[in-house]
Amino acid sequence: MNRTRRDLLIAAVLIGFSRPVRAEDPTAESAVYRALLAYFAAKAGADAEAAHLFIAEKPARLDEALPQGPGETPRPKALEALVPGTTESLRNRFLQVLESSEPIDARWLASEGRLKVTAVSQYEPEGVFTTWADFRARFPEAKGLLRLSRVAIDDDRQTALVYAGYWCGGTCGGGYLFLLASLNNGWRVVHEQQLWVAANDRSVDEA
C-alpha cells in the first residue's frame, strides 16, 4: 500500500470514529421557537409595545449567554446549578449550540397571536447589533433587540434549552435561559432562569 492510500485510509477511519455535531431537526427547532414566542406573547398581555419584538437573525453565542471571568465556576457546572434536573446530554448540547454562528431562519419566527415579529437581518451593519444609537437610527420604532440562541434538544426529544437576551441600550437589558418540555399539546416553557442583568459590571445574577 502506497503512502497516499495509507494516509487516506487513516483519515477515513478517524472520521468514522469522530462524533459529528448533531444538527437539530428544523421542524422541532421551529416548534420550540414558536412556543417561546407564544410565552412572550402571553407575558406581554395588552402591552402593545411589548407585543412587537425585533429579533436578530444572528444567534446569541457562548460569551453573551454565559459570560465567564477568571476563577469563576466552569460553564458546565454553572449550567447544572442554573437548570437542575436537566440531563448532562442536554446541557452539553446547549453549550455546543452556543458555539454555532448559523443564522436563525426568519421563517421560524412566525408571530404568535397578537405578537408581531420583525427579523433583523444578519446582513445589517455590525453597528446595528453593537451600538444602541445605530440600532435606534435603523429601527426607531423598536424598544430593544432580542437575540436568541440556537435551540438545544435532548436526545429523547422531550426537553429543550434556549437562551434569550434583550438589549435596550446602556444599562438596559438582561439574559434569560428557558427550559421547555414537549407535552401532549406541544412544547411549553416550564422554567425561566435569569442569567444576567445589564449593569456597569455585567455578570451572572446571583439571586
N, C-alpha and C positions, 0 to 999 in steps of 0.2 A: 504494500500500500504506500503510495507516494505521500509526501508530507502534506500537500494541499488537501488531498482526500481525507487524511487523518485529522487535520485541523477542522475541516467541515463536519466530520463525524462527531468530534468532541463538542463543537459548538451546538450541534443538533441535540446531543444528549443533555447538555447544560440547559438549553432552552426547554427541553421536555420536562426537566425536574424543577425548573423555576416556577414560582407561584404567580400566575398572572393577576393583575388588578382586575377585580370583577366590576364590570360596568352594570349599573343599575338598569332594571327594566324601565324604559322611558314611560311606559303606561303607569307603573307603580309610582315612579318619582313624580309624575304629573299629579296623580291622585293625592299624594302627600302634600304637595304644594297647595292644591285646591282645598284640602282640609284645613291647612294652616290659614289660608286666606279667609275661609269661612269663619274660623275662630276670630280673626282680626275684625271681620265684619260684625260679628256678634258683640264684640267688645266696644266697637265704635258706636253702636246703637243709633241714636238720632243725630249724632255729631257729623254734619255734612263734611267738614274739613278732614276729620279723621277717616272718613269713608272714601277718600281718594288717596291712593298710595302710589308713590313714584318708586319703582323697584329697578335696581341696576341689573342689567344682564350679566355684568361681571360678578362672579360669585365671591362671597367672603372667603378669606384664606385663613390659614392657621394663626398667624400673628395677630390678626384682627379679632378672631373669635376667642382665642385662648392665649393672650399675651403672657410671656414668661420672662421674669427677670432672673439675674444670677442668684442662686441659692434657693429659689422657690421650688415648691413641690413639682416633681416631674408631671408632665401633662397627663399621662395615663392614670396616675394615682389621683390627681386633682379631678379628673373627669369621673372617676369611680365615686369620689365623695360627692360630686355635684348631682349625679344621677344614680343613686344607689338602687340596686335591684336590676339594673341592666346587665346584659351579658358582656363578657370580655370581648367577644367577637364583634358585638355592635359598637362598643367603644373604640376598638381598634379600627373598625371600618370607618367610623366617623372621623378619626384622626387622619385616616388615609384620604377620605374625600376632601378634607380641608386643604390638601395639597393640590387639588385639581384647579386648573385655570380655565377649564372648558366652560364656555358661557352657558347661562341658563336660557333655555329656549323660551322666547316670549310667549309662545303658544301655550306653555304650561301655566301661565299666569292669568288664566281666564278669570274674569270678575265673578264674584260670588254675591248674589243678592244685590243690595244697594252699593256694594263696594265697587269702586271704579279703580282700574289699574292702568298706569302708564309705565311702559317698559322703557328704561333709559338705555339706549343702545350702547353696546360695547365699543362702538366706533366713535363715541363722543371724545373730545379732547380730554386728556388726563386731568386737567384742572377742574373739570366738571365734577370729578369724583373726589378731589382732594382739597379744593378751595371753595369755601362757602360762598364767597362773592361771585365766583364763576358759575357755580351751580344755580344761584338765585337769578343771575342775569340770564341764564339759559332757560330756567323754569321758574318764572316769577310767581306763578300761582301755587308752587309747591311749598309745603310746610317743612319738608325734610326728604331725605333719601333713605330708602330701606335697602339693605344689602343682605341677601340670603346666601347661605352656603348651599352646596350641592347636598343631596339627601343621602343619608346612610340608612340602609335597611338590613335588619338582621337576617341571618341565614334561614331562619324559619319563616321569614316574611310576615312576622306578627308585630314587630316593633320597629320604629324608625326614629332617628335623631336628625334635627336640622337646626341651624343657627340663624338668628335674625338680628342684625344690628341696625339701629336707627340713628341717623346723623342729621342734626338740625342746626349745625353751626356752633362755633366756640365751645362752650362747656355744656352744650345741649345734646343729649343723646344717651344711648345705652345699648347693651348687648344681652340677648336672651337665648337660652337653649330650650328647645321644645322636644319633648318626648311624645310620640304618637303611637297609638295602638290600633291594630286592624280589628275592628269589631264587626258584629253582624251587619250593621248599617254603614260600614265603610271606615276609613281612617278618622280618628278623633284625637285631639290633643288631650293627654292625660296628666301632663306635668309641665309646668313652666318654671324655669330657673334663671334668675337674673345673674349674669356673669360680671358685668361692669356697668358703671355709670360714668358719664363724662364729667371730668373734674380737672383741676390743674395737674393732678398726678393720676392718670388713668390707671386703674388697677382692678383686679377681680374683687367683686363685692364680698366682704367678709361675713355679711349677715346670712 
